[in-house]
Amino acid sequence: MSEDVRDSQLRLCEEHGTSFVEAPSDMKVGVALNVRTGLMPINGLRHPIQGDTTGWYIWAGGELSAAPDFFQPVHVAHLAEWCPLALKFLGLPPGWRFLVADGHEDVWEDPALLDT
């Protein structure tokens, strides 16, 4: 991950008064295939870190599918190819969400995400 991306992650955490929790490039995120279609908004949520996963799940559109193959495991190192808009949010700790749409960005804490 570039220093610019890491700096943007640190700034975002500082702006929201939360700790920075790294998503190392060799760990995985769950990414929906629909993020590659240009569909908006881009949504992300972070559950607790488990094993080799960061806890991040990222998808496009308004609805989160319950299909078992909706999310694909992708290493953080490859997320720039899949969904570069999501990179700046990956330093948010478990229990946080984001939403990005044209001209709009929202970041908020959701403690319910920690109960998984």
ChimeraX commands (.cxc) that place a marker at each C-alpha (Angstrom):
marker #1 position 0.00,0.00,0.00 radius 0.5
marker #1 position 1.33,3.41,-0.90 radius 0.5
marker #1 position 2.22,6.03,1.70 radius 0.5
marker #1 position -0.44,8.33,0.19 radius 0.5
marker #1 position -3.17,5.74,0.79 radius 0.5
marker #1 position -1.95,5.07,4.33 radius 0.5
marker #1 position -1.83,8.82,5.04 radius 0.5
marker #1 position -5.42,9.23,3.78 radius 0.5
marker #1 position -6.51,6.34,6.04 radius 0.5
marker #1 position -4.82,7.91,9.06 radius 0.5
marker #1 position -6.40,11.32,8.32 radius 0.5
marker #1 position -9.86,9.78,7.95 radius 0.5
marker #1 position -9.57,8.01,11.31 radius 0.5
marker #1 position -8.37,11.21,12.94 radius 0.5
marker #1 position -11.26,13.20,11.41 radius 0.5
marker #1 position -13.74,10.73,12.91 radius 0.5
marker #1 position -12.02,10.48,16.27 radius 0.5
marker #1 position -11.33,6.78,16.04 radius 0.5
marker #1 position -8.30,4.54,16.16 radius 0.5
marker #1 position -6.47,3.35,13.05 radius 0.5
marker #1 position -6.60,-0.42,12.53 radius 0.5
marker #1 position -4.49,-1.48,9.58 radius 0.5
marker #1 position -5.77,-3.80,6.87 radius 0.5
marker #1 position -2.47,-5.45,5.82 radius 0.5
marker #1 position -2.01,-6.10,2.10 radius 0.5
marker #1 position -1.62,-9.86,2.61 radius 0.5
marker #1 position -4.99,-10.16,4.38 radius 0.5
marker #1 position -8.37,-10.52,2.66 radius 0.5
marker #1 position -11.53,-8.48,2.24 radius 0.5
marker #1 position -14.89,-9.74,0.99 radius 0.5
marker #1 position -15.74,-7.90,-2.21 radius 0.5
marker #1 position -18.88,-8.22,-4.31 radius 0.5
marker #1 position -18.40,-8.59,-8.06 radius 0.5
marker #1 position -20.80,-5.69,-8.60 radius 0.5
marker #1 position -18.18,-3.14,-7.47 radius 0.5
marker #1 position -16.56,-3.58,-10.88 radius 0.5
marker #1 position -19.70,-2.50,-12.76 radius 0.5
marker #1 position -19.70,1.18,-11.80 radius 0.5
marker #1 position -22.87,0.73,-9.74 radius 0.5
marker #1 position -23.21,3.24,-6.90 radius 0.5
marker #1 position -23.14,3.71,-4.00 radius 0.5
marker #1 position -20.10,1.81,-2.75 radius 0.5
marker #1 position -20.75,0.40,0.73 radius 0.5
marker #1 position -18.36,-1.08,3.25 radius 0.5
marker #1 position -18.60,-2.49,6.74 radius 0.5
marker #1 position -16.01,-3.97,9.06 radius 0.5
marker #1 position -16.62,-6.91,11.36 radius 0.5
marker #1 position -13.93,-8.08,13.82 radius 0.5
marker #1 position -10.70,-9.39,12.31 radius 0.5
marker #1 position -10.61,-13.19,12.07 radius 0.5
marker #1 position -7.75,-15.34,10.82 radius 0.5
marker #1 position -6.48,-13.96,7.51 radius 0.5
marker #1 position -9.45,-11.65,6.96 radius 0.5
marker #1 position -9.61,-7.94,7.76 radius 0.5
marker #1 position -13.32,-8.05,8.57 radius 0.5
marker #1 position -14.12,-5.74,5.63 radius 0.5
marker #1 position -17.03,-6.45,3.26 radius 0.5
marker #1 position -17.48,-4.12,0.29 radius 0.5
marker #1 position -20.33,-4.01,-2.23 radius 0.5
marker #1 position -22.08,-1.68,-4.67 radius 0.5
marker #1 position -25.72,-0.66,-4.81 radius 0.5
marker #1 position -28.36,-0.30,-2.16 radius 0.5
marker #1 position -29.03,-3.92,-1.29 radius 0.5
marker #1 position -26.75,-6.44,0.37 radius 0.5
marker #1 position -27.36,-9.88,-1.14 radius 0.5
marker #1 position -27.75,-13.00,1.02 radius 0.5
marker #1 position -26.35,-15.21,-1.76 radius 0.5
marker #1 position -23.49,-17.35,-0.43 radius 0.5
marker #1 position -21.22,-16.36,-3.34 radius 0.5
marker #1 position -22.01,-12.62,-3.24 radius 0.5
marker #1 position -18.63,-11.79,-1.70 radius 0.5
marker #1 position -15.34,-12.95,-3.18 radius 0.5
marker #1 position -12.18,-13.13,-1.06 radius 0.5
marker #1 position -9.64,-10.62,-2.40 radius 0.5
marker #1 position -6.30,-9.67,-0.89 radius 0.5
marker #1 position -6.06,-6.03,0.16 radius 0.5
marker #1 position -3.11,-5.73,-2.25 radius 0.5
marker #1 position -5.54,-6.29,-5.16 radius 0.5
marker #1 position -8.34,-4.04,-3.95 radius 0.5
marker #1 position -7.02,-1.10,-6.01 radius 0.5
marker #1 position -8.00,-3.11,-9.12 radius 0.5
marker #1 position -11.43,-4.02,-7.75 radius 0.5
marker #1 position -12.56,-0.89,-5.92 radius 0.5
marker #1 position -10.03,1.93,-5.51 radius 0.5
marker #1 position -12.69,4.16,-3.88 radius 0.5
marker #1 position -12.66,1.87,-0.83 radius 0.5
marker #1 position -8.93,2.11,-0.07 radius 0.5
marker #1 position -9.04,5.26,2.05 radius 0.5
marker #1 position -11.58,3.67,4.44 radius 0.5
marker #1 position -9.67,0.47,5.22 radius 0.5
marker #1 position -7.96,1.91,8.31 radius 0.5
marker #1 position -11.29,2.34,10.12 radius 0.5
marker #1 position -11.59,-0.13,13.00 radius 0.5
marker #1 position -14.07,-3.00,13.29 radius 0.5
marker #1 position -17.53,-1.65,14.01 radius 0.5
marker #1 position -17.42,1.07,11.33 radius 0.5
marker #1 position -19.14,1.57,7.97 radius 0.5
marker #1 position -18.80,3.82,4.95 radius 0.5
marker #1 position -20.89,4.79,1.94 radius 0.5
marker #1 position -19.61,6.64,-1.13 radius 0.5
marker #1 position -21.80,7.99,-3.91 radius 0.5
marker #1 position -21.28,10.71,-6.48 radius 0.5
marker #1 position -20.47,13.83,-4.47 radius 0.5
marker #1 position -21.33,12.20,-1.15 radius 0.5
marker #1 position -19.30,10.37,1.49 radius 0.5
marker #1 position -20.57,9.07,4.83 radius 0.5
marker #1 position -18.65,7.32,7.62 radius 0.5
marker #1 position -20.22,6.11,10.85 radius 0.5
marker #1 position -19.78,3.77,13.77 radius 0.5
marker #1 position -22.10,0.74,14.01 radius 0.5
marker #1 position -21.37,-1.22,17.21 radius 0.5
marker #1 position -23.76,-4.00,16.12 radius 0.5
marker #1 position -21.07,-5.10,13.64 radius 0.5
marker #1 position -18.96,-6.26,16.60 radius 0.5
marker #1 position -21.57,-8.85,17.61 radius 0.5
marker #1 position -20.78,-11.46,14.98 radius 0.5
marker link #1:1,2 radius 0.2
marker link #1:2,3 radius 0.2
marker link #1:3,4 radius 0.2
marker link #1:4,5 radius 0.2
marker link #1:5,6 radius 0.2
marker link #1:6,7 radius 0.2
marker link #1:7,8 radius 0.2
marker link #1:8,9 radius 0.2
marker link #1:9,10 radius 0.2
marker link #1:10,11 radius 0.2
marker link #1:11,12 radius 0.2
marker link #1:12,13 radius 0.2
marker link #1:13,14 radius 0.2
marker link #1:14,15 radius 0.2
marker link #1:15,16 radius 0.2
marker link #1:16,17 radius 0.2
marker link #1:17,18 radius 0.2
marker link #1:18,19 radius 0.2
marker link #1:19,20 radius 0.2
marker link #1:20,21 radius 0.2
marker link #1:21,22 radius 0.2
marker link #1:22,23 radius 0.2
marker link #1:23,24 radius 0.2
marker link #1:24,25 radius 0.2
marker link #1:25,26 radius 0.2
marker link #1:26,27 radius 0.2
marker link #1:27,28 radius 0.2
marker link #1:28,29 radius 0.2
marker link #1:29,30 radius 0.2
marker link #1:30,31 radius 0.2
marker link #1:31,32 radius 0.2
marker link #1:32,33 radius 0.2
marker link #1:33,34 radius 0.2
marker link #1:34,35 radius 0.2
marker link #1:35,36 radius 0.2
marker link #1:36,37 radius 0.2
marker link #1:37,38 radius 0.2
marker link #1:38,39 radius 0.2
marker link #1:39,40 radius 0.2
marker link #1:40,41 radius 0.2
marker link #1:41,42 radius 0.2
marker link #1:42,43 radius 0.2
marker link #1:43,44 radius 0.2
marker link #1:44,45 radius 0.2
marker link #1:45,46 radius 0.2
marker link #1:46,47 radius 0.2
marker link #1:47,48 radius 0.2
marker link #1:48,49 radius 0.2
marker link #1:49,50 radius 0.2
marker link #1:50,51 radius 0.2
marker link #1:51,52 radius 0.2
marker link #1:52,53 radius 0.2
marker link #1:53,54 radius 0.2
marker link #1:54,55 radius 0.2
marker link #1:55,56 radius 0.2
marker link #1:56,57 radius 0.2
marker link #1:57,58 radius 0.2
marker link #1:58,59 radius 0.2
marker link #1:59,60 radius 0.2
marker link #1:60,61 radius 0.2
marker link #1:61,62 radius 0.2
marker link #1:62,63 radius 0.2
marker link #1:63,64 radius 0.2
marker link #1:64,65 radius 0.2
marker link #1:65,66 radius 0.2
marker link #1:66,67 radius 0.2
marker link #1:67,68 radius 0.2
marker link #1:68,69 radius 0.2
marker link #1:69,70 radius 0.2
marker link #1:70,71 radius 0.2
marker link #1:71,72 radius 0.2
marker link #1:72,73 radius 0.2
marker link #1:73,74 radius 0.2
marker link #1:74,75 radius 0.2
marker link #1:75,76 radius 0.2
marker link #1:76,77 radius 0.2
marker link #1:77,78 radius 0.2
marker link #1:78,79 radius 0.2
marker link #1:79,80 radius 0.2
marker link #1:80,81 radius 0.2
marker link #1:81,82 radius 0.2
marker link #1:82,83 radius 0.2
marker link #1:83,84 radius 0.2
marker link #1:84,85 radius 0.2
marker link #1:85,86 radius 0.2
marker link #1:86,87 radius 0.2
marker link #1:87,88 radius 0.2
marker link #1:88,89 radius 0.2
marker link #1:89,90 radius 0.2
marker link #1:90,91 radius 0.2
marker link #1:91,92 radius 0.2
marker link #1:92,93 radius 0.2
marker link #1:93,94 radius 0.2
marker link #1:94,95 radius 0.2
marker link #1:95,96 radius 0.2
marker link #1:96,97 radius 0.2
marker link #1:97,98 radius 0.2
marker link #1:98,99 radius 0.2
marker link #1:99,100 radius 0.2
marker link #1:100,101 radius 0.2
marker link #1:101,102 radius 0.2
marker link #1:102,103 radius 0.2
marker link #1:103,104 radius 0.2
marker link #1:104,105 radius 0.2
marker link #1:105,106 radius 0.2
marker link #1:106,107 radius 0.2
marker link #1:107,108 radius 0.2
marker link #1:108,109 radius 0.2
marker link #1:109,110 radius 0.2
marker link #1:110,111 radius 0.2
marker link #1:111,112 radius 0.2
marker link #1:112,113 radius 0.2
marker link #1:113,114 radius 0.2
marker link #1:114,115 radius 0.2
marker link #1:115,116 radius 0.2
view
